[in-house]
Amino acid sequence: MIGGTVARLAVDAGLDVVLSNSRDPQTLSDLVADLGTRVRAASVTETAQAADLVVAAVPLGAIGKLPVDALAGRTVIDATNYFAQRDGHIAALDTGDLTSSTYVQQHLRASRVVKALNNVFFRHLLALARPANTPDRSALPLADSRPSQPGFALQALPYVPRLPEGLGEQEIQQWIFQAPTPSPHPPTASGNSCPLPPSETPEPPPARVPQKA
Protein backbone atom coordinates (compact mmCIF):
# COMPACT_ATOMS: atom_id res chain seq x y z
CA MET A 1 0.00 0.00 0.00
CA ILE A 2 2.75 2.47 0.96
CA GLY A 3 4.86 1.32 -1.99
CA GLY A 4 2.11 1.94 -4.51
CA THR A 5 1.30 5.32 -2.98
CA VAL A 6 4.93 6.45 -3.07
CA ALA A 7 5.10 5.27 -6.69
CA ARG A 8 2.09 7.45 -7.53
CA LEU A 9 3.62 10.49 -5.82
CA ALA A 10 6.95 9.87 -7.59
CA VAL A 11 5.22 9.72 -10.97
CA ASP A 12 3.41 12.96 -10.16
CA ALA A 13 6.85 14.48 -9.46
CA GLY A 14 8.07 13.43 -12.91
CA LEU A 15 10.18 10.44 -11.87
CA ASP A 16 10.49 7.06 -13.55
CA VAL A 17 9.49 4.18 -11.29
CA VAL A 18 10.25 0.45 -11.23
CA LEU A 19 7.96 -1.75 -9.13
CA SER A 20 8.56 -5.21 -7.75
CA ASN A 21 7.08 -7.63 -5.27
CA SER A 22 7.73 -11.14 -3.99
CA ARG A 23 5.76 -12.63 -6.90
CA ASP A 24 5.98 -12.39 -10.68
CA PRO A 25 6.18 -8.85 -12.14
CA GLN A 26 3.06 -9.66 -14.16
CA THR A 27 1.03 -9.50 -10.95
CA LEU A 28 1.69 -5.74 -10.93
CA SER A 29 0.33 -5.17 -14.43
CA ASP A 30 -2.88 -3.48 -13.25
CA LEU A 31 -1.00 -1.04 -11.04
CA VAL A 32 1.52 -0.30 -13.81
CA ALA A 33 -1.32 0.41 -16.24
CA ASP A 34 -2.98 2.69 -13.70
CA LEU A 35 0.18 4.70 -12.98
CA GLY A 36 1.14 5.27 -16.60
CA THR A 37 4.08 5.13 -18.96
CA ARG A 38 6.72 6.20 -16.44
CA VAL A 39 6.22 2.94 -14.54
CA ARG A 40 7.30 -0.62 -15.25
CA ALA A 41 7.51 -3.83 -13.22
CA ALA A 42 10.58 -6.02 -12.80
CA SER A 43 12.06 -8.61 -10.48
CA VAL A 44 13.37 -7.50 -7.09
CA THR A 45 16.99 -7.80 -8.26
CA GLU A 46 16.32 -5.94 -11.50
CA THR A 47 14.54 -3.19 -9.59
CA ALA A 48 17.45 -2.83 -7.18
CA GLN A 49 19.91 -2.57 -10.05
CA ALA A 50 17.82 -0.01 -11.93
CA ALA A 51 16.93 2.32 -9.06
CA ASP A 52 18.84 5.25 -7.62
CA LEU A 53 16.53 5.23 -4.60
CA VAL A 54 14.73 2.15 -3.26
CA VAL A 55 11.66 2.09 -1.00
CA ALA A 56 11.53 -1.12 1.05
CA ALA A 57 7.83 -1.29 1.92
CA VAL A 58 7.79 -4.92 3.02
CA PRO A 59 7.23 -6.85 6.25
CA LEU A 60 10.40 -6.72 8.34
CA GLY A 61 10.56 -10.51 8.21
CA ALA A 62 11.09 -10.28 4.43
CA ILE A 63 14.14 -8.02 4.64
CA GLY A 64 16.43 -11.04 4.44
CA LYS A 65 15.14 -11.70 0.92
CA LEU A 66 16.33 -8.34 -0.43
CA PRO A 67 19.41 -8.65 -2.69
CA VAL A 68 22.37 -7.32 -0.71
CA ASP A 69 24.79 -7.07 -3.63
CA ALA A 70 22.31 -5.44 -6.01
CA LEU A 71 21.48 -2.82 -3.35
CA ALA A 72 25.11 -2.02 -2.54
CA GLY A 73 25.69 1.72 -2.81
CA ARG A 74 21.97 2.47 -3.07
CA THR A 75 19.90 4.58 -0.69
CA VAL A 76 17.14 2.41 0.79
CA ILE A 77 14.14 3.98 2.52
CA ASP A 78 13.20 1.58 5.30
CA ALA A 79 9.40 1.77 5.64
CA THR A 80 9.19 -1.37 7.78
CA ASN A 81 7.79 -1.89 11.26
CA TYR A 82 8.49 -4.86 13.50
CA PHE A 83 5.52 -6.94 14.60
CA ALA A 84 6.58 -10.22 16.19
CA GLN A 85 3.22 -11.90 15.53
CA ARG A 86 3.77 -11.34 11.80
CA ASP A 87 7.56 -11.32 11.42
CA GLY A 88 8.47 -13.92 14.01
CA HIS A 89 10.37 -13.05 17.17
CA ILE A 90 13.73 -11.35 16.62
CA ALA A 91 15.57 -11.40 19.94
CA ALA A 92 17.57 -8.17 19.52
CA LEU A 93 14.38 -6.27 18.67
CA ASP A 94 12.36 -7.86 21.47
CA THR A 95 14.97 -6.77 24.03
CA GLY A 96 15.44 -3.33 22.51
CA ASP A 97 19.14 -3.91 21.83
CA LEU A 98 18.58 -2.89 18.19
CA THR A 99 16.16 -0.63 16.41
CA SER A 100 14.41 -2.13 13.43
CA SER A 101 16.39 0.04 11.02
CA THR A 102 19.68 -0.99 12.60
CA TYR A 103 18.55 -4.55 11.97
CA VAL A 104 17.84 -3.65 8.33
CA GLN A 105 21.18 -1.87 8.01
CA GLN A 106 23.01 -4.93 9.29
CA HIS A 107 21.51 -6.94 6.44
CA LEU A 108 21.97 -4.23 3.80
CA ARG A 109 25.48 -3.54 5.01
CA ALA A 110 26.64 -1.75 1.85
CA SER A 111 23.52 0.42 1.49
CA ARG A 112 22.54 3.73 3.03
CA VAL A 113 19.40 2.99 5.07
CA VAL A 114 17.02 5.88 5.88
CA LYS A 115 14.08 5.29 8.22
CA ALA A 116 10.92 6.93 6.87
CA LEU A 117 7.34 6.36 5.69
CA ASN A 118 6.65 3.76 8.39
CA ASN A 119 4.43 5.94 10.57
CA VAL A 120 1.80 7.22 8.16
CA PHE A 121 -1.31 5.52 6.74
CA PHE A 122 -1.02 5.17 2.97
CA ARG A 123 -4.32 6.97 2.31
CA HIS A 124 -3.18 9.92 4.43
CA LEU A 125 0.15 9.98 2.60
CA LEU A 126 -1.72 10.62 -0.65
CA ALA A 127 -4.46 12.86 0.74
CA LEU A 128 -2.08 15.17 2.63
CA ALA A 129 0.30 15.81 -0.28
CA ARG A 130 0.72 19.55 -0.86
CA PRO A 131 2.75 21.70 -3.31
CA ALA A 132 5.98 23.35 -2.16
CA ASN A 133 5.66 26.46 0.01
CA THR A 134 2.07 25.62 0.98
CA PRO A 135 1.46 26.63 4.64
CA ASP A 136 -0.18 23.33 5.57
CA ARG A 137 2.37 21.14 3.83
CA SER A 138 3.06 18.15 6.08
CA ALA A 139 6.41 17.02 7.40
CA LEU A 140 7.65 13.44 7.25
CA PRO A 141 10.07 12.40 10.02
CA LEU A 142 13.15 10.48 9.01
CA ALA A 143 16.32 9.09 10.55
CA ASP A 144 19.35 9.39 8.32
CA SER A 145 22.95 8.39 8.96
CA ARG A 146 24.05 11.47 6.99
CA PRO A 147 22.55 14.44 8.86
CA SER A 148 24.57 16.79 6.63
CA GLN A 149 22.13 15.89 3.86
CA PRO A 150 18.77 15.95 5.69
CA GLY A 151 15.83 14.98 3.57
CA PHE A 152 17.82 13.82 0.55
CA ALA A 153 15.87 10.57 0.33
CA LEU A 154 12.47 12.28 0.41
CA GLN A 155 13.14 15.45 -1.58
CA ALA A 156 10.98 14.36 -4.54
CA LEU A 157 7.86 13.82 -2.42
CA PRO A 158 5.35 16.64 -1.71
CA TYR A 159 6.31 16.81 1.96
CA VAL A 160 8.88 18.54 4.16
CA PRO A 161 11.53 16.02 5.33
CA ARG A 162 12.28 16.51 9.03
CA LEU A 163 14.87 15.02 11.36
CA PRO A 164 13.58 14.63 14.94
CA GLU A 165 14.57 17.79 16.79
CA GLY A 166 17.19 17.76 19.50
CA LEU A 167 18.47 14.29 18.72
CA GLY A 168 21.74 13.80 16.90
CA GLU A 169 22.17 10.05 16.93
CA GLN A 170 20.55 8.02 14.18
CA GLU A 171 19.69 5.09 16.44
CA ILE A 172 17.90 7.30 18.98
CA GLN A 173 16.08 9.06 16.15
CA GLN A 174 14.80 5.73 14.87
CA TRP A 175 13.30 4.92 18.26
CA ILE A 176 11.14 8.04 18.14
CA PHE A 177 8.86 6.77 15.39
CA GLN A 178 9.32 3.04 14.97
CA ALA A 179 6.72 0.58 16.22
CA PRO A 180 5.47 0.42 18.88
CA THR A 181 6.15 4.15 19.22
CA PRO A 182 5.44 5.68 15.79
CA SER A 183 3.68 9.00 15.53
CA PRO A 184 0.10 8.30 14.45
CA HIS A 185 0.58 10.75 11.57
CA PRO A 186 3.25 13.24 10.49
CA PRO A 187 3.13 16.78 11.90
CA THR A 188 2.68 19.73 9.56
CA ALA A 189 5.59 21.99 8.77
CA SER A 190 4.28 24.47 11.33
CA GLY A 191 4.45 21.83 14.05
CA ASN A 192 0.70 21.33 14.38
CA SER A 193 -1.05 18.02 13.89
CA CYS A 194 -2.35 17.12 10.45
CA PRO A 195 -6.08 17.86 10.09
CA LEU A 196 -7.31 14.28 10.08
CA PRO A 197 -10.82 13.27 11.16
CA PRO A 198 -10.79 12.04 14.79
CA SER A 199 -12.16 8.67 13.68
CA GLU A 200 -9.05 8.14 11.53
CA THR A 201 -6.50 9.18 14.13
CA PRO A 202 -5.25 6.21 16.20
CA GLU A 203 -4.22 6.50 19.81
CA PRO A 204 -0.43 6.69 20.10
CA PRO A 205 1.14 3.71 21.89
CA PRO A 206 3.25 4.12 25.03
CA ALA A 207 6.65 5.70 24.40
CA ARG A 208 9.56 3.29 24.17
CA VAL A 209 12.73 5.33 23.84
CA PRO A 210 16.01 4.01 25.27
CA GLN A 211 17.79 6.24 27.73
CA LYS A 212 21.24 7.48 26.86
CA ALA A 213 23.97 6.37 29.26
N, C-alpha and C positions, 0 to 999 in steps of 0.2 A: 504494500500500500504506500509506504513512504517512498520506496524506490520509484514507483510509477509517477507519484506526485512530483518528486524532484526532477524526473525526466521531463515532465510537462513544463515545469518552470524553466528548465534549462533550454528547452526548445523555444519557449517564449522569449528567452534572452538571446536567441540567435545562435545557440550552440548545437553542434552535432552530438548525437547520443547513441551509445551502443548498449543494448539491454541483454541481460542473461539471467538465467535461473538454474535450478538444480536439474531441470528436465531438458528436453529438446528445444532448441530455439524456435521451432515451429509453434510451440505452445504459446508464444508471445505474439503471434501474427495479428491477432485482433487489436492488441495494444499498439503495436507498430503502425497498423493502418490508421488507428485513431489519432496518433500523435503526428503523423505526416512524414514527409520525405527526408527530414533530417535525422530520422531514427531508423536503426536496423537492429536485428537480433543476432546474437552469436553465442558461441560456447563461453563458459566462464574464462577459460584461458585466453581465447581470442579477444574477449572484452578487456581483460587485464592488459594485454599487449597493445591494444589499440588506444586505450584511454590515457589522458594526461592526469585525470582526476577520477577516482573510483569511489562510489558510494556503496558501502557494505551494509545493506539493509536486510540482514538475515538473522535467524536465531543465533545466539551466541554459540550454541552447541555445534553449529555448522561452520564456524570459523576455521576449523582444522581442515576443511575441504577446499579452502581458497588456495590458489597456486602461488606459493611463496616466491619462486623464481620469477614468474611472469609479473609479479607485483613489485619486484625489487626496484627501488628508485622512484616509485609512484607515491603520490599522496592518497591516502585512503581515509575517507570519512567513516568513522565507526559509529553507526547508528544503532548498535545493538544494546540490549538490556539483558541482564542475567536473571533468569527465572529457573530455579532448580527443578521445579516440577515439570518444566518443558525441556530444559537443557541437560538435565542430570546434575548431580551434585559435583561441584568443583571445589575441592577443599580450600584452596587459597582464597577463593571468593567467599566461601561460607564463613571463614574466620576473619575476613577483612584484611588479610595480609596483602592482597592485590586489589586494585580496582579492575573493573572489567576491561577497560581500555589498555591497562598495562598487560593484562592477559592476552589481548589481541596483539599488542605490540611485540610480545615475546614470540608469538607465532609468525607475524609478518616482520621479522627482525630487520629486513633491509628496506622497509617502507617507512614513510612518515605517517603516523596514525594521528588523526585529529578527531576528538570526541565531539559529536554534534548530531542534531536531528533525532535524538533518541527520546526527547522529552516533550514532543508536540504531536498531537493527533493529526493524521494525514489530511483530514478534511479542513482542519484549522490552518494547516500549512498553506493550503491553496487559497482558502477564503480570506486569510489575513495578508496576502501579498499586496504590497503597495509600491508605487513608483518611488524613485529616489527623491529625497528632500520633502517627502510628504510628512506632515507633523505626526500622524499616527502610524508611521511605519514601525513595524515590530522589530525587536532585536532577537537574535538567536544566540544563546550562550554556546561557547565552545571551549575546549581545552586543547591547546596546541603546544607542542614541544619547542616551537620557534616563536616566542612572544614578540620578537622583533618584526614579525610579519603577521600581526593579528588580522584574522579574517580572510587571509589569502584563499583558504579552501572554500569559502562561502561567498566570495565577492560577486559571483554571477547571479546569485539569487536575490529576489526583491525584498531583502531584509538587511538589518544592520548587524553584522557580526559583533559579538561582545564577549570579551574575556571576563570571567567573574572578578569583581572588583576587590582589591585588597589582598589578593592571593597570587603569589608568584610562582608557586610550584605546580607543575602540570598534574601530578598525582593528586594533590589536594583539590585542585580545580575539578578534576574528574569526579571526585566524591560529591561535589555540590549538586550535580544533576544526573547522576546515574541511579538506576533502581537499587534500593527502594526509596531513594530520596530525590527523584527528578522533580523539577518545577512542573506543575500541572499544565502550564502553557508559558510561552516566552513573554517577557515583559516588553512593553513598547519602548521606543527609543527615549521617551521622556521619563521612563522609570515607572510608569503606571501599569496596571494590569491590562491585558488585552480585553476588549469589550465583548466577551463571550457570554451567551445566555447562562444563567446560573445552573440550569439543568444539564449543561454540557461541561461544567467545570468540576472536575473531581476533587475530592478532599486530598490535600497533600499528605503523604505518609510521614511517620516520625523521622526527624533528621538523624542521619547516620554518618557523621563526619569524624574521621580520626583526629585525635588531638596531636599536635606537634610536640615533640619531646623538648 
